[in-house]
Amino acid sequence: MTYFFRDLPLFRRLDLDVRAGTPPVGPVPAGGGWPLAVSALANAVGAVKAVRRGRDAETVRGLVERGGARVGVREAASGRWADDIARLVDAAERADPRARELAGRVRELVTAELG
């Protein structure tokens, strides 16, 4: 099931209903939810999508900085989106090495979509 969506275009509309699953590994924030590194990587993917869709800089900056805050990135986004998002991915992987595989996939996405 891991590669079921691999060949679909990134920005194709897809309505997906998830009914059950295994929670991701890693430290979970107080109150439950996704592990912080996984959540930060989700922000990285959202930032790539926002850049490709031509969203305003504040939207992209918010995604990058909120993701970074989850994994200890303190510096503000520079506006060089590929670099900013790559820094976020690296920080998420350092924060939780168990997210290495997902971080690698997000890194590939950044390279493919933002150069």
C-alpha positions in Angstrom: 0.0 0.0 0.0 2.9 2.3 0.6 3.4 3.0 -3.1 -0.2 3.0 -4.2 -0.2 6.7 -5.0 3.3 7.0 -6.3 2.5 7.7 -9.9 -0.3 10.1 -9.3 0.5 13.8 -10.1 1.3 15.7 -6.9 -1.4 18.4 -7.4 -4.2 16.2 -8.7 -7.4 16.4 -6.7 -7.9 13.3 -4.7 -10.7 12.6 -2.2 -9.4 10.1 0.2 -11.2 8.6 3.2 -8.9 7.0 5.7 -10.7 4.7 8.1 -8.0 3.0 10.1 -4.3 2.9 10.4 -1.2 2.6 12.5 -0.1 5.9 14.2 3.4 7.1 13.1 6.3 6.4 15.3 8.1 9.0 17.4 7.5 11.3 20.3 3.9 12.5 20.5 3.1 16.0 21.7 1.1 16.5 24.9 -2.5 15.9 24.2 -1.9 13.4 21.5 -1.6 13.9 17.7 1.1 13.3 15.3 4.8 13.0 16.4 6.4 16.4 16.1 8.9 15.5 13.4 6.1 13.9 11.2 4.0 17.0 11.7 6.9 19.2 10.7 7.4 17.1 7.5 3.7 17.5 6.7 4.2 21.3 6.9 7.2 20.9 4.5 4.9 19.1 2.0 2.3 21.8 2.5 4.9 24.5 1.9 6.0 22.8 -1.4 2.4 22.6 -2.5 1.8 26.3 -1.6 4.9 27.4 -3.6 3.8 25.4 -6.6 0.3 26.8 -6.4 1.6 30.4 -6.3 0.3 31.1 -2.8 1.5 34.3 -1.2 4.8 34.5 0.7 3.2 34.8 4.1 1.3 31.5 3.6 4.5 29.7 2.7 6.5 31.4 5.4 3.8 30.4 8.0 3.9 26.7 7.0 7.8 26.6 7.1 8.1 28.5 10.4 5.3 26.5 12.2 6.9 23.3 11.0 10.3 24.5 12.2 9.0 25.5 15.6 7.9 21.9 16.1 11.5 20.6 15.7 13.5 23.5 17.2 14.3 25.7 14.1 14.5 29.2 15.5 15.6 31.2 12.4 13.0 32.8 10.3 12.3 31.7 6.7 14.5 33.5 4.2 12.1 33.4 1.3 14.4 31.1 -0.6 11.8 28.4 -0.4 13.7 25.3 -1.6 16.5 26.1 1.0 14.0 26.9 3.8 12.0 23.7 3.3 15.2 21.6 3.0 16.4 23.1 6.3 13.0 22.2 7.8 13.3 18.6 6.5 16.8 18.3 7.9 15.7 19.6 11.3 12.8 17.1 11.4 15.1 14.2 10.7 17.6 15.3 13.4 14.7 15.7 15.9 13.5 12.2 15.3 15.8 9.8 13.3 12.9 7.4 13.0 11.4 9.8 10.5 14.4 9.3 8.2 12.5 7.5 5.4 9.7 10.1 5.3 12.3 12.9 5.4 14.0 11.3 2.4 10.8 11.2 0.5 10.0 14.8 1.3 13.6 15.8 0.3 13.0 14.1 -3.1 9.8 16.1 -3.4 11.5 19.4 -2.7 14.2 18.7 -5.3 11.7 17.5 -7.9 9.2 20.4 -7.5 11.4 23.3 -6.5 14.8 22.4 -7.9 
